[in-house]
């Protein structure tokens, strides 16, 4: 596969990036190297090779979840700097208008 300026422009637009001059040529070279590497991998004979689900054969030893040290809603809200009857109140972080 030949990496062209059009392909670079298309990828840049999708990624919301802008490449010009030497930067564009460097990206074109990098992508060409990646495509050549993938082509090399496709030459490997994988007939009869089972796909891997995990790189290790170990399995997780899961423990039972045990509930301990429960805190009531009233205790949790007791030292809150700002609250209403059921929730912590925090300062507004995001502006939905996008400004």
Backbone torsions as a table, in degrees:
resi	resn	phi	psi	omega
1	UNK	NA	129.3	179.8
2	UNK	-90.7	126.3	177.3
3	UNK	-87.3	116.8	-177.7
4	UNK	-108.5	169.8	176.0
5	UNK	-61.0	-35.0	179.5
6	UNK	-63.7	-41.0	178.3
7	UNK	-64.8	-43.3	178.3
8	UNK	-60.9	-43.7	179.6
9	UNK	-63.3	-40.6	-180.0
10	UNK	-65.0	-45.9	178.6
11	UNK	-63.4	-43.0	-180.0
12	UNK	-61.3	-40.9	179.6
13	UNK	-65.4	-43.6	179.0
14	UNK	-63.1	-36.1	-178.3
15	UNK	-89.7	2.1	-178.2
16	UNK	56.8	44.4	178.1
17	UNK	-119.6	168.0	177.6
18	UNK	-137.8	121.8	178.9
19	UNK	-117.3	135.1	178.1
20	UNK	-139.8	150.3	172.7
21	UNK	57.7	-125.9	-176.6
22	UNK	-63.0	-34.4	179.2
23	UNK	-61.6	-43.5	-179.7
24	UNK	-63.8	-42.2	179.2
25	UNK	-65.6	-38.8	178.9
26	UNK	-64.5	-42.9	178.5
27	UNK	-64.5	-41.0	179.0
28	UNK	-60.8	-42.8	177.8
29	UNK	-63.8	-43.5	179.4
30	UNK	-62.4	-45.3	179.6
31	UNK	-65.2	-37.4	176.9
32	UNK	-61.1	-42.6	178.3
33	UNK	-63.3	-40.0	179.4
34	UNK	-64.7	-44.5	-179.8
35	UNK	-64.5	-41.0	177.7
36	UNK	-62.0	-40.6	178.5
37	UNK	-63.3	-43.1	179.7
38	UNK	-65.6	-37.7	176.1
39	UNK	-62.7	-38.5	178.4
40	UNK	-64.1	-40.4	178.5
41	UNK	-64.3	-33.4	-178.7
42	UNK	-69.6	-15.2	177.7
43	UNK	-78.3	-15.5	-177.1
44	UNK	-72.0	132.3	179.0
45	UNK	-77.4	114.4	-178.6
46	UNK	-113.5	15.3	178.1
47	UNK	-62.2	130.6	178.5
48	UNK	81.3	3.4	179.4
49	UNK	-95.1	122.1	179.4
50	UNK	-74.2	139.1	176.8
51	UNK	-65.8	146.0	178.8
52	UNK	-88.6	138.4	171.5
53	UNK	-94.3	-34.7	-179.4
54	UNK	-144.5	152.2	179.6
55	UNK	-80.6	-15.6	179.8
56	UNK	-119.8	152.9	-179.1
57	UNK	-91.6	-7.9	-179.4
58	UNK	-66.4	149.1	174.4
59	UNK	-114.9	151.6	179.2
60	UNK	-70.8	133.1	170.5
61	UNK	-90.5	105.3	-177.9
62	UNK	-89.3	141.1	176.8
63	UNK	-103.5	158.8	175.3
64	UNK	-67.5	138.9	173.1
65	UNK	-75.2	127.4	179.6
66	UNK	-120.1	125.0	179.2
67	UNK	-83.3	132.4	179.0
68	UNK	-149.8	157.8	178.4
69	UNK	51.5	53.8	178.8
70	UNK	-69.3	144.6	178.7
71	UNK	-118.7	129.0	179.1
72	UNK	-72.7	162.3	179.3
73	UNK	-59.6	-42.1	-178.9
74	UNK	-63.7	-41.3	178.9
75	UNK	-65.8	-40.1	-179.1
76	UNK	-65.2	-38.3	-177.7
77	UNK	-84.9	-10.2	-173.7
78	UNK	-54.8	-44.7	-176.0
79	UNK	-102.3	11.9	-179.2
80	UNK	-67.7	134.8	179.2
81	UNK	-66.4	-29.2	179.0
82	UNK	-147.3	133.2	-177.0
83	UNK	-157.4	163.1	165.6
84	UNK	-116.4	-162.2	-171.8
85	UNK	-62.0	-32.8	-174.6
86	UNK	-123.5	-10.7	-169.9
87	UNK	-134.4	155.4	168.3
88	UNK	-73.1	141.5	173.8
89	UNK	-107.6	131.2	-179.3
90	UNK	-125.4	159.1	177.5
91	UNK	-65.3	152.1	178.3
92	UNK	-63.3	132.1	-177.5
93	UNK	-106.8	-42.4	-177.3
94	UNK	-112.4	143.8	176.1
95	UNK	-102.1	117.3	-175.6
96	UNK	-68.4	-15.8	-179.0
97	UNK	-77.9	-14.4	179.1
98	UNK	80.1	12.3	-179.2
99	UNK	-94.1	NA	NA
